[in-house]
Amino acid sequence: MNIWTQMSYEFANQRNYLDELFQVYPTIPDGIREINQELWQQVEVAFNSQDNLKLLNTLLKFDLFPIKDSYVAYLKRDPSSIKRNPQTVNRLCGRLYEMGLNKIYEKCTEAKETNRQIGPLFKRWIERGSLGIFPVDKDTFLSNNDNAILSGSDEEMKQFAKEYLNYQGTKGLDFIARFNGKYVAGEAKFLTDFGGHQNAQYNDAIKLFDTKIDAIKIAILDGVLYIPSNRRASMNINTKQNIMSALVLRNFLYQV
């Protein structure tokens, strides 16, 4: 396993990964899950006693969950992460208390909804200077050889990469930077669950490793791929390729 992948894996399984990741992907909706009437009385007891852990653990047993939040899928897949991420638990339960029991019941009986596009959230995080420097436009990026992050849409980054980095791919890029005189190019995805569309998102990100570009290639991946699971075979991280969480990206860039 790549050292940066190993660091990401350890962060996800030993620290408050979801609490920290919320800084990168702050408002990501997910499909909600259906209600089980036999558990509803337990929900009422936990709600009225304000037992956050009991309330969350019980609602996670439903087929439909009352809140549209992608962090719910992670907690459902890895229940041990609930105790490691108290801020995430409190944040979710705060929303539940604000909703009230009647609204929770109503939401638990709704049909599943389609995920919204979460791609722009990574770039918004970058634009806040989270990596130590602020992204700059193409002209400023090319004006010197200092550390820099390119600002632009996926399509604009693709055109830059084709013109200056001999990029042979056909799709846009999420990230282009120059650190210590070396160019870095990458794709960023938040994988909220295993299977279907999420597997396709993973495959889309790692295609970059097989694409010609005169830059260090990285896949900035977060979510369920760091959970120990047999289903993780569809999202392989046992590789020497630069797969890493956004939460270790800054350290990676300054040491290239």
C-alpha positions as protocol buffer text, in pm:
chain_id: "A"
residue {
  index: 1
  type: MET
  ca { x: 0 y: 0 z: 0 }
}
residue {
  index: 2
  type: ASN
  ca { x: 121 y: 348 z: -87 }
}
residue {
  index: 3
  type: ILE
  ca { x: 243 y: 538 z: 222 }
}
residue {
  index: 4
  type: TRP
  ca { x: -14 y: 816 z: 164 }
}
residue {
  index: 5
  type: THR
  ca { x: -292 y: 561 z: 123 }
}
residue {
  index: 6
  type: GLN
  ca { x: -176 y: 399 z: 448 }
}
residue {
  index: 7
  type: MET
  ca { x: -187 y: 734 z: 626 }
}
residue {
  index: 8
  type: SER
  ca { x: -539 y: 793 z: 493 }
}
residue {
  index: 9
  type: TYR
  ca { x: -650 y: 445 z: 601 }
}
residue {
  index: 10
  type: GLU
  ca { x: -512 y: 493 z: 952 }
}
residue {
  index: 11
  type: PHE
  ca { x: -670 y: 839 z: 980 }
}
residue {
  index: 12
  type: ALA
  ca { x: -1011 y: 698 z: 882 }
}
residue {
  index: 13
  type: ASN
  ca { x: -992 y: 409 z: 1130 }
}
residue {
  index: 14
  type: GLN
  ca { x: -811 y: 561 z: 1428 }
}
residue {
  index: 15
  type: ARG
  ca { x: -912 y: 928 z: 1437 }
}
residue {
  index: 16
  type: ASN
  ca { x: -1215 y: 1155 z: 1396 }
}
residue {
  index: 17
  type: TYR
  ca { x: -1207 y: 1117 z: 1018 }
}
residue {
  index: 18
  type: LEU
  ca { x: -1567 y: 1215 z: 946 }
}
residue {
  index: 19
  type: ASP
  ca { x: -1552 y: 1515 z: 1177 }
}
residue {
  index: 20
  type: GLU
  ca { x: -1245 y: 1644 z: 990 }
}
residue {
  index: 21
  type: LEU
  ca { x: -1377 y: 1550 z: 645 }
}
residue {
  index: 22
  type: PHE
  ca { x: -1681 y: 1770 z: 703 }
}
residue {
  index: 23
  type: GLN
  ca { x: -1447 y: 2068 z: 643 }
}
residue {
  index: 24
  type: VAL
  ca { x: -1395 y: 1943 z: 286 }
}
residue {
  index: 25
  type: TYR
  ca { x: -1745 y: 1813 z: 207 }
}
residue {
  index: 26
  type: PRO
  ca { x: -1975 y: 2014 z: 437 }
}
residue {
  index: 27
  type: THR
  ca { x: -2324 y: 1958 z: 296 }
}
residue {
  index: 28
  type: ILE
  ca { x: -2352 y: 1636 z: 103 }
}
residue {
  index: 29
  type: PRO
  ca { x: -2699 y: 1484 z: 78 }
}
residue {
  index: 30
  type: ASP
  ca { x: -2754 y: 1114 z: 37 }
}
residue {
  index: 31
  type: GLY
  ca { x: -3050 y: 889 z: -21 }
}
residue {
  index: 32
  type: ILE
  ca { x: -3262 y: 847 z: 292 }
}
residue {
  index: 33
  type: ARG
  ca { x: -3370 y: 508 z: 438 }
}
residue {
  index: 34
  type: GLU
  ca { x: -3714 y: 351 z: 507 }
}
residue {
  index: 35
  type: ILE
  ca { x: -3876 y: 308 z: 850 }
}
residue {
  index: 36
  type: ASN
  ca { x: -3916 y: -8 z: 1060 }
}
residue {
  index: 37
  type: GLN
  ca { x: -4219 y: 28 z: 1289 }
}
residue {
  index: 38
  type: GLU
  ca { x: -4088 y: -223 z: 1545 }
}
residue {
  index: 39
  type: LEU
  ca { x: -3795 y: 6 z: 1616 }
}
residue {
  index: 40
  type: TRP
  ca { x: -3997 y: 325 z: 1634 }
}
residue {
  index: 41
  type: GLN
  ca { x: -4073 y: 295 z: 2006 }
}
residue {
  index: 42
  type: GLN
  ca { x: -3698 y: 273 z: 2072 }
}
residue {
  index: 43
  type: VAL
  ca { x: -3652 y: 589 z: 1868 }
}
residue {
  index: 44
  type: GLU
  ca { x: -3912 y: 770 z: 2081 }
}
residue {
  index: 45
  type: VAL
  ca { x: -3745 y: 662 z: 2406 }
}
residue {
  index: 46
  type: ALA
  ca { x: -3398 y: 764 z: 2286 }
}
residue {
  index: 47
  type: PHE
  ca { x: -3530 y: 1094 z: 2149 }
}
residue {
  index: 48
  type: ASN
  ca { x: -3714 y: 1187 z: 2470 }
}
residue {
  index: 49
  type: SER
  ca { x: -3415 y: 1096 z: 2689 }
}
residue {
  index: 50
  type: GLN
  ca { x: -3176 y: 1275 z: 2449 }
}
residue {
  index: 51
  type: ASP
  ca { x: -2957 y: 965 z: 2424 }
}
residue {
  index: 52
  type: ASN
  ca { x: -2761 y: 1057 z: 2110 }
}
residue {
  index: 53
  type: LEU
  ca { x: -2581 y: 726 z: 2063 }
}
residue {
  index: 54
  type: LYS
  ca { x: -2898 y: 520 z: 2112 }
}
residue {
  index: 55
  type: LEU
  ca { x: -3100 y: 748 z: 1885 }
}
residue {
  index: 56
  type: LEU
  ca { x: -2846 y: 734 z: 1602 }
}
residue {
  index: 57
  type: ASN
  ca { x: -2777 y: 361 z: 1634 }
}
residue {
  index: 58
  type: THR
  ca { x: -3150 y: 282 z: 1626 }
}
residue {
  index: 59
  type: LEU
  ca { x: -3226 y: 500 z: 1325 }
}
residue {
  index: 60
  type: LEU
  ca { x: -2932 y: 345 z: 1138 }
}
residue {
  index: 61
  type: LYS
  ca { x: -3119 y: 12 z: 1156 }
}
residue {
  index: 62
  type: PHE
  ca { x: -3398 y: 149 z: 936 }
}
residue {
  index: 63
  type: ASP
  ca { x: -3397 y: 87 z: 563 }
}
residue {
  index: 64
  type: LEU
  ca { x: -3458 y: 460 z: 516 }
}
residue {
  index: 65
  type: PHE
  ca { x: -3281 y: 723 z: 727 }
}
residue {
  index: 66
  type: PRO
  ca { x: -3458 y: 1054 z: 803 }
}
residue {
  index: 67
  type: ILE
  ca { x: -3170 y: 1289 z: 712 }
}
residue {
  index: 68
  type: LYS
  ca { x: -3012 y: 1344 z: 371 }
}
residue {
  index: 69
  type: ASP
  ca { x: -2644 y: 1330 z: 467 }
}
residue {
  index: 70
  type: SER
  ca { x: -2372 y: 1119 z: 305 }
}
residue {
  index: 71
  type: TYR
  ca { x: -2195 y: 1070 z: 638 }
}
residue {
  index: 72
  type: VAL
  ca { x: -2486 y: 846 z: 739 }
}
residue {
  index: 73
  type: ALA
  ca { x: -2382 y: 583 z: 484 }
}
residue {
  index: 74
  type: TYR
  ca { x: -2031 y: 575 z: 633 }
}
residue {
  index: 75
  type: LEU
  ca { x: -2163 y: 534 z: 989 }
}
residue {
  index: 76
  type: LYS
  ca { x: -2397 y: 258 z: 873 }
}
residue {
  index: 77
  type: ARG
  ca { x: -2110 y: 69 z: 708 }
}
residue {
  index: 78
  type: ASP
  ca { x: -1873 y: 115 z: 1002 }
}
residue {
  index: 79
  type: PRO
  ca { x: -2065 y: 141 z: 1334 }
}
residue {
  index: 80
  type: SER
  ca { x: -1736 y: 157 z: 1527 }
}
residue {
  index: 81
  type: SER
  ca { x: -1675 y: 502 z: 1376 }
}
residue {
  index: 82
  type: ILE
  ca { x: -1972 y: 644 z: 1571 }
}
residue {
  index: 83
  type: LYS
  ca { x: -1780 y: 659 z: 1900 }
}
residue {
  index: 84
  type: ARG
  ca { x: -1473 y: 805 z: 1726 }
}
residue {
  index: 85
  type: ASN
  ca { x: -1662 y: 1094 z: 1570 }
}
residue {
  index: 86
  type: PRO
  ca { x: -1862 y: 1266 z: 1847 }
}
residue {
  index: 87
  type: GLN
  ca { x: -1901 y: 1592 z: 1659 }
}
residue {
  index: 88
  type: THR
  ca { x: -2058 y: 1414 z: 1364 }
}
residue {
  index: 89
  type: VAL
  ca { x: -2294 y: 1227 z: 1601 }
}
residue {
  index: 90
  type: ASN
  ca { x: -2391 y: 1551 z: 1779 }
}
residue {
  index: 91
  type: ARG
  ca { x: -2436 y: 1735 z: 1450 }
}
residue {
  index: 92
  type: LEU
  ca { x: -2672 y: 1468 z: 1315 }
}
residue {
  index: 93
  type: CYS
  ca { x: -2864 y: 1436 z: 1641 }
}
residue {
  index: 94
  type: GLY
  ca { x: -2897 y: 1813 z: 1665 }
}
residue {
  index: 95
  type: ARG
  ca { x: -3075 y: 1807 z: 1331 }
}
residue {
  index: 96
  type: LEU
  ca { x: -3298 y: 1523 z: 1454 }
}
residue {
  index: 97
  type: TYR
  ca { x: -3402 y: 1709 z: 1769 }
}
residue {
  index: 98
  type: GLU
  ca { x: -3470 y: 2019 z: 1563 }
}
residue {
  index: 99
  type: MET
  ca { x: -3693 y: 1815 z: 1331 }
}
residue {
  index: 100
  type: GLY
  ca { x: -3900 y: 1660 z: 1608 }
}
residue {
  index: 101
  type: LEU
  ca { x: -4047 y: 1309 z: 1617 }
}
residue {
  index: 102
  type: ASN
  ca { x: -4333 y: 1379 z: 1377 }
}
residue {
  index: 103
  type: LYS
  ca { x: -4098 y: 1510 z: 1109 }
}
residue {
  index: 104
  type: ILE
  ca { x: -3854 y: 1223 z: 1164 }
}
residue {
  index: 105
  type: TYR
  ca { x: -4137 y: 976 z: 1107 }
}
residue {
  index: 106
  type: GLU
  ca { x: -4248 y: 1165 z: 796 }
}
residue {
  index: 107
  type: LYS
  ca { x: -3897 y: 1169 z: 652 }
}
residue {
  index: 108
  type: CYS
  ca { x: -3845 y: 799 z: 727 }
}
residue {
  index: 109
  type: THR
  ca { x: -4139 y: 713 z: 504 }
}
residue {
  index: 110
  type: GLU
  ca { x: -4029 y: 919 z: 201 }
}
residue {
  index: 111
  type: ALA
  ca { x: -3903 y: 765 z: -123 }
}
residue {
  index: 112
  type: LYS
  ca { x: -3531 y: 755 z: -192 }
}
residue {
  index: 113
  type: GLU
  ca { x: -3394 y: 1067 z: -357 }
}
residue {
  index: 114
  type: THR
  ca { x: -3113 y: 1117 z: -606 }
}
residue {
  index: 115
  type: ASN
  ca { x: -2776 y: 1241 z: -478 }
}
residue {
  index: 116
  type: ARG
  ca { x: -2682 y: 1595 z: -562 }
}
residue {
  index: 117
  type: GLN
  ca { x: -2356 y: 1680 z: -735 }
}
residue {
  index: 118
  type: ILE
  ca { x: -2081 y: 1702 z: -472 }
}
residue {
  index: 119
  type: GLY
  ca { x: -1784 y: 1770 z: -698 }
}
residue {
  index: 120
  type: PRO
  ca { x: -1769 y: 2151 z: -651 }
}
residue {
  index: 121
  type: LEU
  ca { x: -1725 y: 2116 z: -275 }
}
residue {
  index: 122
  type: PHE
  ca { x: -1364 y: 1998 z: -307 }
}
residue {
  index: 123
  type: LYS
  ca { x: -1271 y: 2302 z: -515 }
}
residue {
  index: 124
  type: ARG
  ca { x: -1445 y: 2534 z: -270 }
}
residue {
  index: 125
  type: TRP
  ca { x: -1231 y: 2383 z: 7 }
}
residue {
  index: 126
  type: ILE
  ca { x: -917 y: 2445 z: -203 }
}
residue {
  index: 127
  type: GLU
  ca { x: -1025 y: 2803 z: -273 }
}
residue {
  index: 128
  type: ARG
  ca { x: -1038 y: 2877 z: 101 }
}
residue {
  index: 129
  type: GLY
  ca { x: -660 y: 2834 z: 117 }
}
residue {
  index: 130
  type: SER
  ca { x: -682 y: 2500 z: 296 }
}
residue {
  index: 131
  type: LEU
  ca { x: -358 y: 2379 z: 135 }
}
residue {
  index: 132
  type: GLY
  ca { x: -159 y: 2680 z: 258 }
}
residue {
  index: 133
  type: ILE
  ca { x: -188 y: 2888 z: -60 }
}
residue {
  index: 134
  type: PHE
  ca { x: -478 y: 3024 z: -263 }
}
residue {
  index: 135
  type: PRO
  ca { x: -543 y: 2907 z: -621 }
}
residue {
  index: 136
  type: VAL
  ca { x: -441 y: 3150 z: -897 }
}
residue {
  index: 137
  type: ASP
  ca { x: -542 y: 3205 z: -1259 }
}
residue {
  index: 138
  type: LYS
  ca { x: -349 y: 3065 z: -1553 }
}
residue {
  index: 139
  type: ASP
  ca { x: -137 y: 3375 z: -1620 }
}
residue {
  index: 140
  type: THR
  ca { x: -27 y: 3405 z: -1258 }
}
residue {
  index: 141
  type: PHE
  ca { x: 37 y: 3030 z: -1240 }
}
residue {
  index: 142
  type: LEU
  ca { x: 271 y: 3052 z: -1541 }
}
residue {
  index: 143
  type: SER
  ca { x: 445 y: 3375 z: -1438 }
}
residue {
  index: 144
  type: ASN
  ca { x: 697 y: 3205 z: -1208 }
}
residue {
  index: 145
  type: ASN
  ca { x: 803 y: 2866 z: -1072 }
}
residue {
  index: 146
  type: ASP
  ca { x: 676 y: 2915 z: -715 }
}
residue {
  index: 147
  type: ASN
  ca { x: 443 y: 2672 z: -542 }
}
residue {
  index: 148
  type: ALA
  ca { x: 99 y: 2732 z: -691 }
}
residue {
  index: 149
  type: ILE
  ca { x: -247 y: 2581 z: -739 }
}
residue {
  index: 150
  type: LEU
  ca { x: -431 y: 2645 z: -1064 }
}
residue {
  index: 151
  type: SER
  ca { x: -780 y: 2791 z: -1040 }
}
residue {
  index: 152
  type: GLY
  ca { x: -1036 y: 2696 z: -1303 }
}
residue {
  index: 153
  type: SER
  ca { x: -1314 y: 2464 z: -1411 }
}
residue {
  index: 154
  type: ASP
  ca { x: -1251 y: 2098 z: -1492 }
}
residue {
  index: 155
  type: GLU
  ca { x: -1259 y: 2186 z: -1864 }
}
residue {
  index: 156
  type: GLU
  ca { x: -1015 y: 2476 z: -1822 }
}
residue {
  index: 157
  type: MET
  ca { x: -777 y: 2249 z: -1632 }
}
residue {
  index: 158
  type: LYS
  ca { x: -804 y: 1988 z: -1909 }
}
residue {
  index: 159
  type: GLN
  ca { x: -709 y: 2247 z: -2171 }
}
residue {
  index: 160
  type: PHE
  ca { x: -418 y: 2370 z: -1958 }
}
residue {
  index: 161
  type: ALA
  ca { x: -294 y: 2013 z: -1911 }
}
residue {
  index: 162
  type: LYS
  ca { x: -316 y: 1943 z: -2285 }
}
residue {
  index: 163
  type: GLU
  ca { x: -124 y: 2259 z: -2370 }
}
residue {
  index: 164
  type: TYR
  ca { x: 144 y: 2250 z: -2102 }
}
residue {
  index: 165
  type: LEU
  ca { x: 157 y: 1896 z: -1957 }
}
residue {
  index: 166
  type: ASN
  ca { x: 107 y: 1680 z: -2269 }
}
residue {
  index: 167
  type: TYR
  ca { x: -221 y: 1547 z: -2127 }
}
residue {
  index: 168
  type: GLN
  ca { x: -371 y: 1273 z: -2343 }
}
residue {
  index: 169
  type: GLY
  ca { x: -697 y: 1227 z: -2154 }
}
residue {
  index: 170
  type: THR
  ca { x: -1045 y: 1328 z: -2266 }
}
residue {
  index: 171
  type: LYS
  ca { x: -1206 y: 1436 z: -1939 }
}
residue {
  index: 172
  type: GLY
  ca { x: -1159 y: 1736 z: -1715 }
}
residue {
  index: 173
  type: LEU
  ca { x: -933 y: 1744 z: -1410 }
}
residue {
  index: 174
  type: ASP
  ca { x: -1018 y: 1847 z: -1054 }
}
residue {
  index: 175
  type: PHE
  ca { x: -671 y: 1953 z: -942 }
}
residue {
  index: 176
  type: ILE
  ca { x: -351 y: 2089 z: -1094 }
}
residue {
  index: 177
  type: ALA
  ca { x: -68 y: 2229 z: -884 }
}
residue {
  index: 178
  type: ARG
  ca { x: 307 y: 2288 z: -884 }
}
residue {
  index: 179
  type: PHE
  ca { x: 507 y: 2222 z: -568 }
}
residue {
  index: 180
  type: ASN
  ca { x: 885 y: 2218 z: -536 }
}
residue {
  index: 181
  type: GLY
  ca { x: 908 y: 2261 z: -913 }
}
residue {
  index: 182
  type: LYS
  ca { x: 699 y: 1948 z: -983 }
}
residue {
  index: 183
  type: TYR
  ca { x: 355 y: 1941 z: -1139 }
}
residue {
  index: 184
  type: VAL
  ca { x: 76 y: 1743 z: -972 }
}
residue {
  index: 185
  type: ALA
  ca { x: -257 y: 1652 z: -1136 }
}
residue {
  index: 186
  type: GLY
  ca { x: -548 y: 1469 z: -981 }
}
residue {
  index: 187
  type: GLU
  ca { x: -910 y: 1368 z: -957 }
}
residue {
  index: 188
  type: ALA
  ca { x: -1114 y: 1415 z: -637 }
}
residue {
  index: 189
  type: LYS
  ca { x: -1414 y: 1201 z: -531 }
}
residue {
  index: 190
  type: PHE
  ca { x: -1613 y: 1141 z: -213 }
}
residue {
  index: 191
  type: LEU
  ca { x: -1732 y: 779 z: -225 }
}
residue {
  index: 192
  type: THR
  ca { x: -2037 y: 755 z: -1 }
}
residue {
  index: 193
  type: ASP
  ca { x: -2108 y: 381 z: -35 }
}
residue {
  index: 194
  type: PHE
  ca { x: -2006 y: 63 z: -218 }
}
residue {
  index: 195
  type: GLY
  ca { x: -2155 y: -49 z: -548 }
}
residue {
  index: 196
  type: GLY
  ca { x: -2318 y: 99 z: -856 }
}
residue {
  index: 197
  type: HIS
  ca { x: -2251 y: 463 z: -927 }
}
residue {
  index: 198
  type: GLN
  ca { x: -1995 y: 492 z: -648 }
}
residue {
  index: 199
  type: ASN
  ca { x: -1781 y: 213 z: -797 }
}
residue {
  index: 200
  type: ALA
  ca { x: -1799 y: 396 z: -1129 }
}
residue {
  index: 201
  type: GLN
  ca { x: -1680 y: 714 z: -956 }
}
residue {
  index: 202
  type: TYR
  ca { x: -1383 y: 526 z: -811 }
}
residue {
  index: 203
  type: ASN
  ca { x: -1295 y: 377 z: -1151 }
}
residue {
  index: 204
  type: ASP
  ca { x: -1326 y: 719 z: -1312 }
}
residue {
  index: 205
  type: ALA
  ca { x: -1073 y: 865 z: -1067 }
}
residue {
  index: 206
  type: ILE
  ca { x: -809 y: 594 z: -1102 }
}
residue {
  index: 207
  type: LYS
  ca { x: -821 y: 601 z: -1484 }
}
residue {
  index: 208
  type: LEU
  ca { x: -584 y: 895 z: -1455 }
}
residue {
  index: 209
  type: PHE
  ca { x: -306 y: 657 z: -1352 }
}
residue {
  index: 210
  type: ASP
  ca { x: -325 y: 496 z: -1699 }
}
residue {
  index: 211
  type: THR
  ca { x: -338 y: 830 z: -1882 }
}
residue {
  index: 212
  type: LYS
  ca { x: -32 y: 1011 z: -2013 }
}
residue {
  index: 213
  type: ILE
  ca { x: 39 y: 1345 z: -1847 }
}
residue {
  index: 214
  type: ASP
  ca { x: 370 y: 1506 z: -1755 }
}
residue {
  index: 215
  type: ALA
  ca { x: 283 y: 1539 z: -1388 }
}
residue {
  index: 216
  type: ILE
  ca { x: 265 y: 1337 z: -1066 }
}
residue {
  index: 217
  type: LYS
  ca { x: -75 y: 1164 z: -1078 }
}
residue {
  index: 218
  type: ILE
  ca { x: -295 y: 1146 z: -768 }
}
residue {
  index: 219
  type: ALA
  ca { x: -645 y: 1025 z: -682 }
}
residue {
  index: 220
  type: ILE
  ca { x: -788 y: 1229 z: -394 }
}
residue {
  index: 221
  type: LEU
  ca { x: -1045 y: 982 z: -263 }
}
residue {
  index: 222
  type: ASP
  ca { x: -1248 y: 988 z: 57 }
}
residue {
  index: 223
  type: GLY
  ca { x: -1526 y: 781 z: 207 }
}
residue {
  index: 224
  type: VAL
  ca { x: -1602 y: 413 z: 244 }
}
residue {
  index: 225
  type: LEU
  ca { x: -1294 y: 283 z: 57 }
}
residue {
  index: 226
  type: TYR
  ca { x: -1096 y: 314 z: 383 }
}
residue {
  index: 227
  type: ILE
  ca { x: -1335 y: 89 z: 579 }
}
residue {
  index: 228
  type: PRO
  ca { x: -1206 y: -269 z: 630 }
}
residue {
  index: 229
  type: SER
  ca { x: -1460 y: -468 z: 429 }
}
residue {
  index: 230
  type: ASN
  ca { x: -1484 y: -754 z: 181 }
}
residue {
  index: 231
  type: ARG
  ca { x: -1682 y: -520 z: -43 }
}
residue {
  index: 232
  type: ARG
  ca { x: -1381 y: -291 z: -66 }
}
residue {
  index: 233
  type: ALA
  ca { x: -1246 y: -521 z: -340 }
}
residue {
  index: 234
  type: SER
  ca { x: -1439 y: -300 z: -581 }
}
residue {
  index: 235
  type: MET
  ca { x: -1236 y: -2 z: -456 }
}
residue {
  index: 236
  type: ASN
  ca { x: -884 y: -139 z: -433 }
}
residue {
  index: 237
  type: ILE
  ca { x: -639 y: 62 z: -222 }
}
residue {
  index: 238
  type: ASN
  ca { x: -367 y: -205 z: -201 }
}
residue {
  index: 239
  type: THR
  ca { x: -163 y: -35 z: -469 }
}
residue {
  index: 240
  type: LYS
  ca { x: 153 y: 172 z: -506 }
}
residue {
  index: 241
  type: GLN
  ca { x: -41 y: 446 z: -683 }
}
residue {
  index: 242
  type: ASN
  ca { x: -94 y: 782 z: -510 }
}
residue {
  index: 243
  type: ILE
  ca { x: -443 y: 728 z: -365 }
}
residue {
  index: 244
  type: MET
  ca { x: -502 y: 953 z: -65 }
}
residue {
  index: 245
  type: SER
  ca { x: -756 y: 1143 z: 142 }
}
residue {
  index: 246
  type: ALA
  ca { x: -794 y: 1517 z: 98 }
}
residue {
  index: 247
  type: LEU
  ca { x: -694 y: 1535 z: 465 }
}
residue {
  index: 248
  type: VAL
  ca { x: -335 y: 1427 z: 391 }
}
residue {
  index: 249
  type: LEU
  ca { x: -306 y: 1613 z: 58 }
}
residue {
  index: 250
  type: ARG
  ca { x: -132 y: 1916 z: 207 }
}
residue {
  index: 251
  type: ASN
  ca { x: 147 y: 1705 z: 360 }
}
residue {
  index: 252
  type: PHE
  ca { x: 188 y: 1518 z: 32 }
}
residue {
  index: 253
  type: LEU
  ca { x: 226 y: 1835 z: -175 }
}
residue {
  index: 254
  type: TYR
  ca { x: 490 y: 2000 z: 42 }
}
residue {
  index: 255
  type: GLN
  ca { x: 716 y: 1693 z: 32 }
}
residue {
  index: 256
  type: VAL
  ca { x: 705 y: 1603 z: -341 }
}
